[in-house]
Amino acid sequence: MTSTSHVRAACPHDCPDTCAIIVTVEDGVATEVKGDPDHPPTGGVLCTKVARYTERTYHPDRLLHPLRRVGKKGEGKFERISWDEALDAIAAKLKPIVARAPEALLPYSYAGTMGLLQGESMAGRFFHTLGASQLDRTICATAGATGYKYTVGGSTGTDLEHFQDAKLIIIWGGNPIASNLHFWTRAQAAKRNGARLIAIDPYRSLTAEKCHQHIALLPGTDAALALGMMHVLIAEDLLDHDYIAGYTLGFEQLKERAAEWTPERTAETCGITVQEVVELARLYGGMAKNGEPVAIRTNYGVQRVRGGGMAVRNIACLPALVGAWRHAAGGIQLSSSGSFPANKALLQRTDLLQRHAKLPRTINMSTIGDDLLRPASPEFGPQVEAVIVYNSNPVAVAPDSAKVAAGFARDDLFTVVLEHFQTDTVDYADIVLPATTQLEHVDVHTSYGHLYMMANNAAIAPMGEAKPNTEIFRLLAARMGLDDPVFHESDDQLAAQAFNTKDARAVHFDWESLKQKGWQRLNMPAAPFAQGGFPTPSGKCEFYSAQMLADGLDPLPAYIAPYESRASNPALAAKYPLGMISPPQRNFLNSTFVNVTSLRATEGEPQLDMHPDDAAQRGVAHGEMVRIYNDRGSFVCKLRVTDKARAGLVVGLSIWWKKLAGDGKNANEVTSQRLTDMGRAPTFYDTLVQVEKAA
């Protein structure tokens, strides 16, 4: 007789939606993954990727046993070994390194899972105890989060569940059809209720095609467009003077700065028309002045350029100028992650760092290509001698990819990778440890797109010899001779510490109850800044930020030109005249899901979108193979000639595993390790290239 159960779970992936999931299990096998119809953000709907999660969990290429490299680094040749052999080999390599120079050991991880346990709980305790180098986890969001924090005070804003009541929604630098499905559902509901949708994006994405208007500005010029909007709002008195007087700081200084950004200057900088600048500002300010809720959903595409932090800051000033925060359906959302009273310091035991004579150095994950190739020096410290990679695939996703691969190819670098599949990074590993997927372990989640605490229950037993990250780091700690009680806590004990139960936002948090229900809403007001109360030093929305001045930044909204553009570097632009951005493929999530056959078949093969005028100038045709190159490197893919890409811009939807591309390369061959104006983040979309027919 078949035994059937339904298990409550949560999507672990790097997406704002953090969906609630119901897993059907028959005789110990997960047979179906569905969205929880009762969870308000999910509403029973999953994206195409996660709806096929069983295909990923039961994929024939799953890594199910520990492996040891037998070929050259990068060849991907391994032999099966036991867990004891793997742990002994790792401890034998790491013990002398840690005894001599603990900072020579580096963790490398990001958001392969967003779970508080399988992400950085036991892993953090392990590296903090050893005194390993710390990792600055910057690769996605830190520029925008920093600019937003200077202005609004923290990563909180408009609640997802109110967007359907807005009358104007500006989708700025995002493609929610691909990367924020449940926001898009609400935007569509707002549209049916008469709302106007405007997309601001250099590329006519799937989302932009379905909006009433698409403003295709040049990459890296979003900050200028926001300043131009401010100019019009102020010049035409489309302002909420009471809100400005009561709940903002620095309006008079902002007024002087915005006066410099005439519609003509803005249009020239952004590569759009004066009419687009003026009409956007008039619509936004005019509707707000009429008492209608106007909302902005901005995303991280805005911030992947030199001035990315400032761009988000400038955009975040707009709602306070027009009083949009007065409405639950007004304001702006970049991320809701700051709404959660997550107890990360306790989970990761950051206090363990105090046991060391000095705090370990911090290495930026976005400059890993340079840092793995860097010799020991007084400024840098010891050379990196060992890396443990988990929840990430740096050989595919980190910028300036040739240098990243060269770093991991060092014969004297010892690399351990925890993974589900043999990714590009696994090919360079010395030891590979099989990790569980979300269906096979316990975890607890926040969200950066809604306001629900989430539980993930294990639906099935681990496949093969796979183990949760938490258990792997417990085993590594034991082999390294670390017997501190912090390594003896179970996953359920860790999860019970996930949220600060004394914080009113997480009132009544109880792990056992959360596991049973699957999700629980935070205690948050509908319109968080209707009467000010911003979590900034002043308690106000800060148009002028003294903290920015103290940090060596312009304290007012400004425009910072890209590193690589015709305006900022005409000599480079003469050599490489095309801007390039590499936003996500709809059916991939960063480099996750690229190896799921059905999803990759939908995408076909790596492609580059190019405007017909640019294709004609280069004598290249739709369907041909082209080479995209600059001084950092090159990659080859099939050309799609389309006006979705504005003239002067090429778009390489990403991010492919390199080994699954025809030439073994991807878009990060040409991206740069330069960092943003604030937040120390990468500049993936601040890239100039040339394109030619492939040989």
ZAMARGU-4260 file (C-alpha; in steps of 0.2 Angstrom, whole numbers, plus 5000, padded with zeros to 4 digits):
<rodrens>
0) 5000/5000/5000 | 5007/5017/4995 | 5011/5029/5009 | 5008/5047/5004 | 5013/5063/5014
5) 5013/5081/5011 | 5028/5091/5018 | 5030/5110/5020 | 5045/5117/5013 | 5052/5133/5006
10) 5061/5138/4990 | 5080/5141/4995 | 5085/5150/4979 | 5092/5168/4977 | 5075/5176/4972
15) 5064/5189/4981 | 5049/5177/4981 | 5055/5164/4994 | 5040/5153/4989 | 5031/5141/5001
20) 5031/5124/4994 | 5021/5108/4997 | 5031/5092/4993 | 5021/5076/4989 | 5031/5061/4995
25) 5026/5043/4990 | 5035/5029/4999 | 5050/5040/5002 | 5051/5048/4985 | 5046/5066/4981
30) 5034/5065/4967 | 5028/5083/4965 | 5033/5100/4971 | 5019/5113/4971 | 5016/5131/4978
35) 5007/5133/4994 | 4990/5140/4989 | 4987/5147/5007 | 5004/5157/5008 | 4999/5174/5002
40) 5014/5179/4992 | 5015/5162/4984 | 4997/5159/4980 | 5000/5141/4974 | 5011/5147/4960
45) 5029/5142/4957 | 5041/5148/4943 | 5045/5135/4930 | 5062/5132/4938 | 5056/5127/4955
50) 5041/5118/4949 | 5054/5105/4941 | 5063/5104/4958 | 5061/5085/4958 | 5070/5084/4941
55) 5085/5093/4950 | 5085/5082/4965 | 5084/5066/4956 | 5095/5071/4942 | 5106/5057/4935
60) 5122/5068/4937 | 5119/5072/4956 | 5135/5070/4966 | 5131/5056/4978 | 5148/5052/4985
65) 5164/5061/4990 | 5177/5062/4976 | 5196/5065/4975 | 5204/5073/4960 | 5215/5061/4949
70) 5218/5072/4934 | 5224/5090/4931 | 5215/5104/4939 | 5201/5109/4927 | 5200/5092/4919
75) 5186/5086/4930 | 5193/5069/4933 | 5189/5061/4950 | 5189/5045/4959 | 5176/5040/4972
80) 5182/5039/4990 | 5174/5037/5007 | 5169/5051/5019 | 5183/5046/5031 | 5196/5047/5017
85) 5189/5064/5012 | 5189/5071/5029 | 5206/5064/5034 | 5213/5072/5017 | 5205/5089/5021
90) 5211/5089/5039 | 5229/5084/5034 | 5230/5098/5022 | 5221/5112/5033 | 5229/5108/5050
95) 5247/5114/5045 | 5240/5129/5035 | 5230/5135/5050 | 5244/5132/5062 | 5255/5143/5052
100) 5244/5156/5045 | 5225/5154/5047 | 5221/5168/5036 | 5228/5157/5021 | 5212/5148/5022
105) 5197/5156/5014 | 5178/5152/5013 | 5169/5156/4997 | 5150/5155/4997 | 5135/5165/4992
110) 5117/5161/4989 | 5116/5144/4982 | 5104/5142/4997 | 5097/5157/5006 | 5094/5147/5021
115) 5100/5153/5038 | 5106/5136/5043 | 5113/5128/5027 | 5121/5145/5022 | 5132/5153/5035
120) 5127/5145/5052 | 5139/5130/5056 | 5150/5136/5042 | 5153/5153/5050 | 5157/5144/5067
125) 5170/5133/5058 | 5179/5148/5050 | 5177/5160/5065 | 5185/5147/5076 | 5200/5144/5065
130) 5203/5162/5062 | 5202/5160/5043 | 5200/5175/5031 | 5183/5182/5031 | 5173/5184/5014
135) 5165/5200/5009 | 5150/5193/5001 | 5147/5207/4989 | 5143/5199/4972 | 5124/5203/4971
140) 5117/5217/4982 | 5129/5227/4993 | 5130/5243/4982 | 5112/5245/4981 | 5109/5241/4999
145) 5122/5253/5005 | 5115/5267/4994 | 5097/5263/5000 | 5103/5262/5018 | 5111/5280/5018
150) 5094/5286/5012 | 5080/5276/5020 | 5090/5268/5034 | 5089/5250/5030 | 5082/5236/5018
155) 5064/5239/5021 | 5050/5247/5011 | 5034/5244/5002 | 5026/5227/5006 | 5023/5216/4991
160) 5005/5213/4996 | 5000/5231/4993 | 5007/5233/4975 | 4991/5228/4967 | 4983/5244/4974
165) 4996/5256/4966 | 4990/5267/4952 | 5007/5269/4945 | 5021/5256/4946 | 5039/5260/4939
170) 5049/5244/4937 | 5067/5251/4938 | 5081/5239/4933 | 5072/5223/4934 | 5064/5209/4924
175) 5051/5202/4937 | 5043/5190/4924 | 5060/5181/4925 | 5066/5185/4943 | 5051/5191/4954
180) 5036/5182/4948 | 5025/5185/4962 | 5028/5204/4962 | 5024/5203/4943 | 5007/5194/4947
185) 5003/5209/4958 | 5008/5222/4945 | 4997/5213/4933 | 4983/5214/4945 | 4986/5233/4947
190) 4986/5235/4928 | 4969/5227/4927 | 4963/5239/4940 | 4969/5254/4929 | 4987/5256/4935
195) 5000/5262/4923 | 5016/5251/4922 | 5033/5259/4916 | 5049/5249/4914 | 5066/5258/4915
200) 5079/5246/4907 | 5092/5247/4894 | 5085/5231/4887 | 5067/5227/4881 | 5065/5212/4893
205) 5049/5201/4894 | 5043/5213/4907 | 5047/5229/4898 | 5037/5222/4883 | 5021/5220/4894
210) 5022/5237/4902 | 5013/5252/4895 | 5030/5261/4892 | 5048/5256/4891 | 5062/5269/4894
215) 5078/5262/4887 | 5091/5272/4895 | 5110/5269/4893 | 5118/5257/4906 | 5124/5266/4921
220) 5114/5282/4919 | 5100/5278/4931 | 5106/5290/4944 | 5105/5304/4931 | 5087/5300/4926
225) 5082/5301/4945 | 5091/5318/4946 | 5082/5324/4931 | 5065/5318/4938 | 5070/5328/4954
230) 5073/5343/4943 | 5056/5343/4935 | 5047/5338/4952 | 5054/5353/4960 | 5053/5365/4946
235) 5035/5361/4943 | 5031/5360/4961 | 5025/5342/4960 | 5030/5340/4979 | 5022/5335/4995
240) 5029/5350/5005 | 5022/5344/5022 | 5030/5327/5020 | 5046/5335/5015 | 5046/5347/5030
245) 5041/5334/5043 | 5050/5318/5037 | 5065/5323/5027 | 5083/5330/5029 | 5092/5341/5017
250) 5079/5347/5004 | 5087/5364/5001 | 5104/5356/4997 | 5095/5344/4986 | 5086/5358/4977
255) 5102/5366/4972 | 5109/5349/4966 | 5094/5345/4956 | 5094/5362/4948 | 5109/5356/4938
260) 5100/5342/4930 | 5089/5350/4917 | 5079/5338/4906 | 5091/5342/4892 | 5106/5337/4901
265) 5098/5322/4908 | 5091/5316/4891 | 5109/5318/4884 | 5117/5308/4898 | 5104/5294/4897
270) 5103/5293/4879 | 5084/5296/4879 | 5072/5310/4874 | 5069/5326/4884 | 5050/5321/4883
275) 5053/5305/4891 | 5062/5313/4906 | 5048/5327/4908 | 5033/5316/4906 | 5040/5302/4918
280) 5042/5315/4931 | 5025/5324/4928 | 5016/5307/4929 | 5025/5302/4945 | 5023/5318/4954
285) 5006/5323/4947 | 4998/5306/4952 | 5005/5308/4969 | 4999/5325/4971 | 4981/5319/4966
290) 4982/5307/4981 | 4985/5292/4971 | 4998/5278/4977 | 5013/5278/4966 | 5026/5264/4968
295) 5044/5260/4962 | 5050/5242/4962 | 5069/5244/4959 | 5081/5229/4957 | 5099/5225/4957
300) 5102/5228/4939 | 5103/5246/4943 | 5118/5244/4954 | 5130/5234/4944 | 5140/5249/4937
305) 5153/5261/4945 | 5139/5273/4952 | 5127/5259/4956 | 5125/5263/4975 | 5122/5281/4971
310) 5109/5276/4958 | 5099/5267/4970 | 5101/5281/4983 | 5094/5294/4970 | 5079/5283/4966
315) 5076/5280/4984 | 5074/5299/4987 | 5059/5300/4975 | 5045/5293/4986 | 5049/5306/5000
320) 5048/5321/4988 | 5031/5317/4982 | 5024/5309/4999 | 5022/5292/4991 | 5026/5284/5008
325) 5009/5290/5015 | 5001/5275/5006 | 5003/5257/5009 | 5004/5255/4990 | 5016/5269/4988
330) 5035/5271/4991 | 5048/5259/4985 | 5054/5242/4987 | 5072/5236/4984 | 5073/5223/4997
335) 5063/5218/5012 | 5077/5208/5020 | 5080/5222/5034 | 5063/5219/5040 | 5068/5202/5048
340) 5075/5201/5066 | 5086/5187/5060 | 5099/5182/5073 | 5114/5179/5062 | 5127/5184/5074
345) 5121/5170/5086 | 5119/5157/5072 | 5136/5161/5065 | 5144/5165/5082 | 5153/5180/5077
350) 5159/5182/5095 | 5171/5168/5091 | 5182/5180/5081 | 5186/5189/5098 | 5197/5174/5103
355) 5210/5179/5090 | 5223/5191/5094 | 5217/5202/5079 | 5202/5201/5068 | 5206/5191/5052
360) 5207/5200/5035 | 5193/5201/5024 | 5194/5196/5005 | 5181/5203/4993 | 5172/5188/4983
365) 5171/5200/4968 | 5190/5201/4966 | 5193/5183/4969 | 5202/5182/4952 | 5216/5194/4957
370) 5216/5188/4975 | 5220/5170/4971 | 5234/5175/4961 | 5241/5188/4973 | 5257/5183/4982
375) 5260/5185/5001 | 5264/5203/5006 | 5264/5214/5021 | 5248/5223/5014 | 5239/5208/5008
380) 5245/5195/5021 | 5248/5177/5017 | 5244/5170/5000 | 5228/5160/4999 | 5233/5142/5001
385) 5216/5133/5003 | 5198/5138/4998 | 5182/5129/5004 | 5168/5133/4991 | 5150/5130/4996
390) 5134/5137/4989 | 5143/5146/4975 | 5151/5142/4958 | 5164/5156/4956 | 5173/5149/4941
395) 5156/5153/4932 | 5149/5168/4941 | 5164/5179/4947 | 5170/5193/4935 | 5185/5193/4925
400) 5183/5174/4923 | 5200/5170/4915 | 5209/5176/4931 | 5197/5166/4942 | 5200/5150/4933
405) 5219/5154/4933 | 5218/5156/4952 | 5209/5140/4955 | 5221/5131/4943 | 5236/5134/4955
410) 5244/5118/4959 | 5248/5124/4976 | 5230/5129/4980 | 5220/5116/4990 | 5202/5117/4985
415) 5187/5108/4993 | 5170/5110/4985 | 5153/5106/4993 | 5141/5103/4978 | 5126/5095/4970
420) 5133/5093/4953 | 5150/5094/4944 | 5150/5113/4941 | 5164/5123/4932 | 5171/5125/4950
425) 5170/5107/4955 | 5182/5103/4940 | 5196/5113/4949 | 5193/5104/4966 | 5205/5093/4975
430) 5191/5085/4986 | 5172/5086/4982 | 5159/5083/4995 | 5141/5079/4991 | 5128/5091/4998
435) 5110/5089/5000 | 5096/5099/4991 | 5082/5108/4999 | 5071/5092/4999 | 5084/5083/5010
440) 5087/5094/5024 | 5080/5106/5037 | 5082/5125/5036 | 5074/5142/5040 | 5072/5157/5029
445) 5069/5175/5028 | 5065/5184/5012 | 5070/5199/5002 | 5053/5201/4993 | 5040/5198/5007
450) 5037/5198/5025 | 5036/5180/5031 | 5047/5169/5041 | 5048/5152/5032 | 5052/5134/5038
455) 5059/5120/5027 | 5056/5102/5032 | 5066/5088/5025 | 5054/5079/5013 | 5065/5064/5009
460) 5081/5056/5016 | 5097/5062/5008 | 5102/5054/4992 | 5117/5043/4992 | 5130/5049/5004
465) 5125/5067/5003 | 5125/5077/5019 | 5118/5094/5024 | 5131/5108/5024 | 5128/5110/5043
470) 5133/5092/5046 | 5148/5093/5034 | 5155/5107/5044 | 5152/5098/5060 | 5162/5083/5053
475) 5176/5095/5047 | 5177/5103/5064 | 5178/5086/5073 | 5192/5081/5061 | 5201/5097/5064
480) 5201/5094/5083 | 5188/5107/5087 | 5177/5101/5101 | 5168/5117/5106 | 5150/5115/5111
485) 5145/5127/5097 | 5148/5112/5085 | 5136/5100/5094 | 5120/5109/5091 | 5108/5100/5080
490) 5099/5109/5065 | 5083/5110/5075 | 5092/5118/5089 | 5100/5131/5077 | 5084/5135/5069
495) 5076/5139/5086 | 5088/5153/5087 | 5085/5160/5070 | 5075/5175/5075 | 5076/5186/5090
500) 5060/5182/5099 | 5061/5198/5110 | 5059/5208/5094 | 5041/5214/5091 | 5042/5210/5072
505) 5044/5192/5076 | 5032/5191/5090 | 5027/5173/5095 | 5041/5165/5085 | 5042/5147/5089
510) 5052/5135/5078 | 5041/5120/5081 | 5025/5130/5077 | 5034/5137/5061 | 5038/5120/5055
515) 5020/5114/5057 | 5013/5130/5048 | 5027/5133/5036 | 5027/5151/5037 | 5022/5166/5048
520) 5020/5184/5044 | 5031/5197/5053 | 5022/5211/5063 | 5025/5226/5052 | 5014/5241/5048
525) 5006/5242/5031 | 5014/5259/5027 | 5030/5259/5037 | 5035/5277/5034 | 5018/5286/5032
530) 5023/5297/5047 | 5042/5296/5045 | 5051/5285/5057 | 5065/5280/5045 | 5079/5270/5053
535) 5092/5283/5048 | 5103/5293/5061 | 5090/5307/5060 | 5075/5297/5059 | 5071/5305/5042
540) 5073/5301/5024 | 5090/5309/5021 | 5093/5318/5005 | 5108/5325/5014 | 5118/5311/5023
545) 5132/5316/5035 | 5137/5298/5036 | 5141/5298/5018 | 5151/5313/5020 | 5160/5305/5034
550) 5163/5290/5023 | 5171/5300/5010 | 5156/5301/4998 | 5146/5315/4991 | 5133/5318/5004
555) 5120/5323/4991 | 5112/5313/4976 | 5125/5314/4962 | 5129/5306/4945 | 5144/5295/4944
560) 5148/5290/4926 | 5152/5272/4922 | 5170/5267/4921 | 5168/5261/4903 | 5157/5272/4892
565) 5159/5284/4878 | 5157/5299/4890 | 5170/5293/4903 | 5183/5284/4892 | 5182/5289/4874
570) 5198/5281/4869 | 5192/5264/4876 | 5175/5267/4868 | 5183/5270/4851 | 5191/5252/4853
575) 5176/5244/4861 | 5161/5254/4856 | 5147/5242/4862 | 5141/5242/4880 | 5136/5225/4887
580) 5125/5219/4900 | 5122/5201/4905 | 5105/5199/4915 | 5098/5182/4920 | 5090/5170/4908
585) 5072/5166/4912 | 5075/5148/4915 | 5091/5149/4925 | 5095/5157/4942 | 5113/5163/4942
590) 5121/5147/4937 | 5109/5136/4946 | 5097/5125/4935 | 5108/5127/4920 | 5111/5108/4920
595) 5093/5103/4921 | 5090/5096/4904 | 5072/5102/4901 | 5076/5120/4907 | 5092/5121/4896
600) 5083/5114/4881 | 5071/5129/4883 | 5085/5141/4882 | 5094/5132/4868 | 5111/5139/4868
605) 5121/5155/4873 | 5115/5169/4863 | 5119/5188/4861 | 5105/5201/4857 | 5111/5215/4846
610) 5102/5229/4837 | 5100/5228/4818 | 5110/5244/4815 | 5125/5237/4825 | 5124/5221/4817
615) 5124/5229/4799 | 5139/5240/4804 | 5148/5224/4808 | 5142/5213/4794 | 5135/5200/4805
620) 5118/5191/4803 | 5105/5183/4814 | 5109/5166/4818 | 5128/5167/4815 | 5141/5163/4828
625) 5150/5179/4834 | 5165/5183/4845 | 5162/5196/4859 | 5179/5202/4866 | 5189/5216/4875
630) 5206/5217/4883 | 5200/5205/4897 | 5195/5190/4886 | 5182/5184/4874 | 5168/5172/4872
635) 5158/5165/4857 | 5139/5163/4855 | 5125/5164/4843 | 5119/5181/4837 | 5100/5186/4838
640) 5097/5202/4829 | 5083/5211/4838 | 5078/5229/4843 | 5075/5222/4860 | 5093/5228/4863
645) 5095/5247/4860 | 5108/5253/4848 | 5125/5253/4855 | 5121/5239/4868 | 5123/5220/4867
650) 5114/5208/4879 | 5121/5191/4884 | 5108/5183/4894 | 5117/5173/4907 | 5124/5164/4916
655) 5129/5148/4907 | 5141/5135/4915 | 5156/5137/4904 | 5158/5119/4901 | 5140/5119/4893
660) 5145/5133/4881 | 5152/5128/4864 | 5169/5137/4867 | 5170/5133/4886 | 5167/5151/4890
665) 5153/5163/4896 | 5150/5182/4898 | 5161/5184/4913 | 5176/5182/4901 | 5174/5201/4897
670) 5167/5208/4914 | 5178/5217/4926 | 5184/5216/4944 | 5182/5235/4947 | 5171/5239/4961
675) 5156/5251/4964 | 5156/5268/4972 | 5150/5261/4988 | 5147/5243/4995 | 5162/5236/4986
680) 5151/5227/4974 | 5155/5221/4956 | 5152/5231/4940 | 5145/5217/4929 | 5135/5229/4918
685) 5149/5242/4916 | 5158/5233/4902 | 5163/5239/4884 | 5166/5226/4870 | 5167/5223/4852
690) 5158/5210/4842 | 5164/5201/4826 | 5160/5186/4816 | 5167/5171/4824 | 5181/5162/4815
</rodrens>
